[in-house]
Structure formats: structure tokens, C-alpha cells
């Protein structure tokens, strides 16, 4: 919304207006700084001293501003709806020596809405009209020869909402992710994503509505006004892991999913309702967003008249009920979900995006119950990708499984809990690489994923502030390798926050949060990732050993998340987590601990990843603690060992080497053959050979 600027065109004696019984309202000052406060006092003092009325000419209206009484700070404004403007006879010009007046920007006050003129007519009925025309020019009125403040303000046309929706034109799940990000930033513990059915009085039928409901801390009036604004400054002292940065996520996300959206939010002391609607603004030339806010008094909510007039609140509430499937009963029902002391935010989106004659989203697929799919099921284009089985691209459940690096929030889709999959904790033959790029520390975890091996997928997952930005990014020699076995199942996980946030805190992330800008830092990152990925593959999987069954691809450790504290607990590698209940807690078997425990393993027979990688605490690890020797038989069948790499001059005792600029390089491995190794070694002088491209010898896969 934009502020309306009033320009005083002339001053008249107040006696000429006393005989007119014009309707009136009050104008309360709300200066933004000391300068505006001083100007307001000068302006009202001039009116009092000279016994004048200030005339403001608008499109079809004239306002007559009278000086406030000695006991009140507010001015009284009479108004008249007429064309041409009403001007009394024999107007007097103010003296040439009158002080220069810089009329302050009119604040939010009783009976005035920003950018909208409202009031009561002669019959006492409330009316509201938009003011879009500029004030009358100096040639049409007797303008005093004193300079007046002028500002050039732009308006927002309603079609801009459709323009914003194109931010996520390439992938509709990116729009849902924007709303999920907001829930995470609000410290939500639970998030529900559903397709519901509402009755629309406007359309006279049932309609499908996408709902996104969380139990976060909610938004105050100022916060929801910031959310519906088009861009905003970053708040000082914000959380370092905050995802929202650009101020357009809610608008671009919701308008991509549908044409209309309503937001219900509640804090411990307030409640607000906002409507962002293309249908409501269809015939308007300036975008309008109705917002109604309530404040809490004891056990009930009432209009917050400190930030809105009762007439304005009634008007906005009526617009919300007329242009949404939410009447007073549905609003009451949904707001009741918060409870008396509950907090959170509910977003409902309707007039959903279409794919031909159907919706772009599909939620009634019997083969994918408890999921929401993209109807086209198209796989996103990635450089060097061959596989066409990528559920993350069209399954919301698969996307939500890996969207956060360290998942804490419980996410339910169509009432079914998403079993989150922290990638770092689900890899086999894990290796961790540490390095400095452009003076920023980075940590890359590489390993093989059983799930991705079965799907012939591979690549790097890049996170920023703990949120997935790019998935399955191929790097190094695997970009153009036509051999489907090259890199198969090898997944990398890295958080690039340090590198992709510049020194001023500005991110090198696209505003749709689905990629990074083309910059020096990203180019350096790609090159380093390629080198590390190639070294890992050449060292670990140039020649493969074989095991029966699926033990070959089991994760190095099994992990389970507590349904209460949301901490991850490490279990024995041979434990079958599929036998655990959906709602698992720390006190239950096999952990049998407490939610107060730190997020690390306890008890005998369990080794942390950090202990395996760094050797920390190994002085207390016995053979019994460590389990059977890696050379012994595994539970999945007999193990047939083979050299790690025939082409590595370091021999079979070598480990993946961490990339640094030169000299000694830090390594940390987690392999069946190299448990606990952590040391600095000199880089081999012999150049590692790359995988042969093309078909294997013999022409067979």
C-alpha cells in the first residue's frame, strides 16, 4: 500500500465555512521524525494564529483542515464531495511573509485509510472511495506563493501479482517451499499441508483449497503488514539461520499456487486476517490488500482500534468474507484451531493453478496416498543427468524428506507424517573433506546412498542456511560421462552459507531459492566440488568389491528422530529402524535415554561418526565396542575384498584426500576398511587417472 500525499492549495478565513454544515472527521498527527513533528506544529500554529482553513483539493473531494483546539492535538477536517471544487467568494491570499510550510505526510488516523478516502455521509452511512487523481494544479486555484513539499510515488497495479507468480514458473514445488520456509523461520514444531474442500458462496459450489498450517509464534500486525509488503529491509539482529531474505516469498509462492490466498495468524496478544486476492483486485487500478487486526482483552479478541478505525475494520472484514470461502462461521472455526493461548499461522489458497483441464497438483493418486504430486511428473533438467527416475522433482513427500539439512519440524502431508531423511546420516563409505575457498571454510560430506544407487542417481546436494537450494548437481568428470555406472549412488552434502553470503550479509542466492547467482564464489565452488568428487570416486569405487544381499549399501549408522525433542539418536548399524513405531521417543528401545541428552550416542556398542572420522575418544573403544573386524564376514553374506583402486599409487591403504590449495591435506574417512583413520598425508605426486568414458570394454553394462 502507498501513502496519500495532500497538497495545500489555498488558505481561507474560517468564518466563511462556519455556516456550512459539512460532514467532518478528525486528523491525528503521527510524525515519522522530529522534523515532521516540528512542521506539524508550525502548520497548525499558522492556522490558529491567522484563523484560517487549509484547502486540499482531491479528485472529486475538497477537504477543509481547521486548526486543533487548544486542548487537543488533532485537527478537524470538513469535507465535501463535489465537482467542480467548491470555493468561497473573495478568497484572501496569505501574506507574502508567511513562513514556508512543508505539509507532513498524512498519518494513519481515525476515518482515514492509507491510499483510500473514507468517512460517513449526511445520512450517517459509511462510504469508502479510492483516491487516485493528482491534486488540482496551481492554474485552477489561488495558490499561495510559498513552496509546498511534493513526492513522486508509484502505485502497484494488481497484475503485478501475476508477474510475481512467474518467479516459480519452472517448478511449482518451489512456491510451496517458500511457505514452508516461513514456517521454519517462525520456529514451528509441526506443519500440515493438505488439500481441503470449502463451499464458495461466490461460485455456488465446493472448491479445492490448499492449506498450510503451522504452530509457530505467529505474526503481529506490523509483521503481517511486512509480509504483504513488496520487499522489506532485513531486521537487525535476525537469526543467522533465517531463510527469508527478499520480502517476496509469500506473494510469489501463494500467487503461483492459486489466484487467491487468505492468511490467519495469531500471537499471544493479537490476531490478524489478510486477503491477497487477484479476484478482489480485478477491476482496480491500484492493488488493495484488506487486513483486519484484533487485540486480546482477557479471554476474547476485539478490533484493535489503535491501528485501524472500526469502519475500516468492518470494510476489510466484509471484503474478506465476500471474496473468499470464509464466512464468519468458517473464520471462527479456523481461528478456533489456535486455541485460547495457541499461536501459529494458517494459509489457505484457492483458484488453484491449472494443468489443462485439471489442477497442476494431484492429490488423489491411489499409488501415492499421503502425497501431493505435480501432475505432469516431469523431471527437471540438470546438466549431465541421465536418469529419469527422480521422485524429488514431482513428489512433495520426497522433496520434504530432504528439504532441510537438519530437520526439526514435523511435516504432515494429507495427514501422513513425512519421514525426513537427513542425507549426511544415511550414507555408506562416508568421507568428509574440509577446505578453504576464498578464505571461507567449507565441509563436504560424500558417500553412497542405497536409495539413489537403486535409482541410478548421483550428485551434490547444496544447502544454504540449512535449506536445500540445488539437488543432484553433477560436477567434475561426471557431468559428461555417458557411463551410467560412473558415480552411481554417490551423493555429496554441503552447506555453502559461509561462501554464498558476502561480507555484508547479502546472499548470492536466486530470489526463488532454487539456484545460485553466477558469481566468482560459485565458480570456485563448482571447480572444487568437481575435484573432490572425482578423487572420492577414483579412490573408493574405481574397482568394486561385492557382497551378497543389500549389506553392501547399508548406511554406516542407523538414525532415529525423537517425536518430542526432535533430536536425532544414533543406533547400532545393524538395527532395523523399520521395526520402530512412527511416534518414537527417546525413552523407548533401543535408545532408552532422555530428551535432555545431547544429540550424540550413548552406551556400549555404538560409535559416533565424529569418533570414526577424528579418532576422538578412541582410547576408550575396545574390540567389543568396535564390533567384528572389517575383514570378517558380514551379516549380509560373505565378503569378497578387492583393491580399492588399481590406479591409485597410494595403494590399498590410501584414503580419500581432502582438497586444499597445496601441501599436506587433511583427510577423514568412514569406510569398512578405514575405520578411525584421521591424519595428514602428503598428496601423491602421481596424477590420478580418470574413469574411462563411454561403454565398458566388451560393450556390456
Secondary structure, DSSP 8 states (H G I E B T S, - for coil): -------EEEEEEGGGGTT----EEEE----SSHHHHHHHHHHHHHHHHHTEEEEEEETTEEEEEE---TT-SSEEEEEEE-SS----SS-----TT----------SBTTEETTEEEEE-TTS-EEEEE--S----GGGTT--SS-----------TTHHHHHHGGGTT-THHHHHHHHHHHHHTT-SEEEEEEEEEEETTTTEEEEEEEEEE-S----HHHHHHHHSS-----TT--TT----SS-HHHHHHHHHEEEEEEEEE-SSEEEEEEEETTTTTT-SS----EEEEEEETTEEEE-TTTS-HHHHHHHHHHHHHSSS--HHHHHHHHHTT-SS--EEEEEEEEE-EETTEESEE---GGGTT--EETT------TT------GGGTBHHHHHHHSBTT--SEEEETTEE-----GGGS-EEEEEEEEEETTEEEEEEEEE-HHHHHTT--EEEEEETTEEEEEEE--GGGSS---TTTTTTEEEEEE-HHHHB-TTS-B-B-TTSSSB-S-HHHHHHHHHHHHHHHHHHHHHHSS--EESTTGGG--SSEEEE-TTT--EEEE-TT--GGGS-SS--TTSTTT---TTS-SS--STT---HHHHHH-TTGGG--HHHH-S-TTS-BTTB-EE---S-TT-TT-TT-------SSS-EE--EE-TTSTT---EE---SS-------SS-GGG--
